[in-house]
Amino acid sequence: MKIGLIPVNIGASNGQAMVGMAQLAESLGFESVWTFEHAIVPVDYESKYPYSPNGKMGADPDTSFVDPLIALAAVASQTKTIRLGTGVNILPQANPLYVAKQAASLDFVSNGRFELGVGIGWLREEFRAAGTPFERRGARFDDYIQAMRKIWSGDVVEHKSEFLDWTGFKSKPTPVQDPFPVVIGGTKGKAFERTARYGNGWFAPTGSPDQLAPLMKELDKACTDAGRDRSEIEVTAMWFPNPEDLSDVERYAEMGVGRLVTPLPAILKGNPVESLKAFSENVISKIG
């Protein structure tokens, strides 16, 4: 089982501390580090965060969110083996030409260590601030993914749709990885259909095997409907570990999960360095 850490781009006192955390994770056997994305955090908002009972995200307006791609580029420059993932970036509120370029560039400079995790978003106020429509964000997401893959192919791009008018260009460098891994996040709406149709992976924002089990059945059905082999899709699930009882790791593995990503707040107890070292010794070393 692969073990990742999330988020490395939030709350660090400075850039050196952020990169140092990732370097330490690499040295301690973590397979990957991941980011969260919000360009803004509204002082107040009516939108409902779909993955918490109170409808609020776990960050206040004073929380420091380093841009995920910039954060991971900094980490890439100071690490050698640890994989880098966005969990997840909000694709429909961004320009897909620049997202495709930045993602390919990050995979290039990291020598093929980047996984682009993307979702459709939920915070209407953030879309408004970005100057992009909140409505039909799902349709734009689907179109953007297909268009970006044409850019990553290295061939001449021809993509004309309701949302884009791309013709007669190339964009280099292409990603080192082929296919370049796109991880689709979420459990709401058409998340499973999108994963089955367009994804190399699925990022599950769940907190336990019991929460994940029925969702895996939905993913299986979506893959069957799309004519896709579910084993082609790597499942990454959030994990809140109990170092005294690691039996849930086996449950996750039996369900077909390939990676467990642990939130930093679930690990850090007192000194951050000592907390990560203890986690590596008491958890990662036992999972193998």
N, C-alpha and C positions, 0 to 999 in steps of 0.2 A: 504494500500500500504506500502510495506517495503521500507525503505530508507537507503541506504548504502553510504559509503564515500570511495573515491579512489584518489590517491594512498597514503597509509600510509608509504610506504617504500622508497620513493624518496625525496631527498632534505633535510631530517632532519639534524640538526646540530650535533646530537649525538643519541645514542640508547635510552637514557632516554627521550629525546624529542619525539622520535618516539612512544615509548610506552605510554608516557603521552598523546599524541594526541588521541590514541586509547582509553585510559581510559576515557578521557573527552567525546569522542564520545559515549561511552557506557552510561555514566551518563546522557547524554543529549537526549537519546532516539533513536540514530542511531541503526538500526538492524544489520549492518554488516560493516566491513572494508575490503578493497580489495587492492591488489598489482598489479603492472606492473612488467614485467621481461625483462631485457636485461643483459646478463653477461658482455657484452662489448658495448661501443658506439664508432664506428669507427670515426677517425678524418675526413675521407671523405669516401663516399660509392656511388656505382652505383645503388644499389638496390633501388626500389621505394616503399616507405611506402604507402599502398593502401588506407589509410583513411584520407589523407590530399591532397589538391590540388597541393601542390608543391612537393609531393613525399618524404618529409622529416618528421621524427618523431620530436616530440616536446621536444627534449633533446639534449644537446651538450655533447661532450666527458668529460667535467668536472662535469657532473651531477652525484650525488651519488645515485646508485641503490643498496640498501641492498638486498641480496638474499631473494626472497619472502618467502620461507619456513622457513628460519632462522628468518626473521622479524616476521612472524606470530607465530612462536613458542615463541618468546619473548613476543609478545602481549598476547598469550594464557596464559602464566604463570602469568600475572598481571591483567587479566580480568576474568569475571565469566559467562557472558551471551552473549556478542556480538559475532556474527558469523564471520568467517574468510574465505576469498576467494581469489584465485589467478585469476587475470583478464587480461591476461591469461599467464600461463607458456608455453614455447615452447617445446612441447613434443618430436618431432622427432630428436632434436639435443642433447637429454639427454639419459642416460641409463635407460630404463624402469624398470629394476629390482630395482634400487635405488629410482626412482620416486615413485614406488608402495610402497616400504618400508617406505620412508619418509612421504608420504601422509597418510598411515595407522598410523604411529607413531604420526603425528600431530593431527589426529582425536582422537587418544587414549589419548594424554596428554591434549587435550582441552575438553575432555568429549563429543565428538561428535558435534563439532562446525565448522568443516572444510568442505569447498567445493573446490574441485580441478577443477579450470578452466584451460583448455588447448586449444592450437591452433597449426596450422602446421608451423607458422613462415613465414617470408618474407625477412629477412636480410641475404642474401647469405654470406656476409662477416663474420657474426657471426657463421654460420655453419662451415665455413672454419677454423675459430679460434678454434672451438670446436673439429675439426677433424672428423666431420660427413658429409656425402654427402647431398647436398641440393636437388639433384634430387630424385624423388620418395619419398619425405618426406610425401606425403599424404598416400601412401600405407603403409609406416612404422607406421604412426600415427594410422591407422585403426587396424593394427596388434597389436601394443603396447596396445591399449585400451582393446582389447579382452584378451590379455595375462595378463594384470594387474588385471583385474577382477577375473581371476583364482587365483591369489595370495591373493586377498582380501577375497575370499571365505573361506579360512582356510583349504581347502582340499589339497590333494597331487596334485601338479602342473604338468601337462603334456601339453606342448605347443611346437610343432615343426612347424616351418614355414620357409619362405625364409629368414627371418630376425633374428629369435630367435631359440634357441635349449634349452628348459627348460624341465627337466624331473626329477621326483622322489624327490621333496622337498616340504617343507612347509615354510611359513614365518609368524611369529607371532610377535607382536599382529596384529589381524585383526582390521579393522576400527570399531568404536563403532556403527556408522550408518549402517543400512542394508535396502536397498542398499546404498552404499557409493555414494554420489552425484558427478557426473562428469558433469561439465559445459563446453560446447564446444563453442568457440568463433569464430567470423568472419562472413563475408557475401560473400566471394569470393569462386569460385570454387565449391567444393562439401560440403561446410560448412553446408548447410541445410540437405543434405542427411546424413551426418555424425551425425548431431544432432538427426535426426529422428531414426537412427539405433543404436546409442551408447550412447546418452546423456540423463541425467536427467534434464539438463537445457541448455539454450542457452544464451550466453553473446553477446549482440548486440552493436557494437561500433558506434552507431548513435547519432545524436545530436538533433533530434526533432521528434515529432510524424509524421510529414509529411515524413521524411526520413524512419521511421520505418514501416509505413503502408504497402507499397508494399512488403517489406521483410517478414512481417508476412504472407502474402499470399503465398510466396515461402515456408515458413516453413510449413504452413498448407498442401500444395500440397505434400511436401516431406514426411510428416507424413502419409498422405493418401496413397501414393505410398508404404510406408513401412509397412502399416497396423498398424500404431501406433496412439493412441489417443493423439491429440495434448495437451490436458489438463494435460497429465502426465509430460510435459516438462515445467519447470518454466522459464519464460523469464525475464532476467535481462537486462535493457537498461540504457545506459548513459543518464544523465539528466542535462541540464543546466538551472536551475530554475530561474524564475522571481518571487520574493517574492510578488510582487504587483498583480500578476495574476497567480493563480494556476490552471486555468481551464485545462491546458494540462495534469495534473495528471489524471483527469477523462477520457481524451482521451486515455491515456496510458492504464488505467484500462479496458476500453471498448474493446481495442485491445487484451487484455489477458496478459498484462505485470503484473508480480507479484512483481517486485523489481525495483526501480530506484536508480542508483548509481551516486552520484554527485561528480564531480572532485573538489578536494580541491581548485584549483585556482579560481573556480567559486564562492567560498564561502568566502575565506579569503580576507578581505579588511582591512588592518591595523593590529590591534592586533589580533592574531589568536584565542586566547581564547574568546575574546569578539565577534569575527565574528561567531564562532561556536555556542555560546550561543544565539546570535541574530537569527541565522538560525533555531535553535531548537524552539525558541519562535515564530518566524514569519512564519515558514514553517511546521516543523514536527508536532507541536501541532495542527495546523489547518487541517492537512491531516488526523490525527487520525490513 
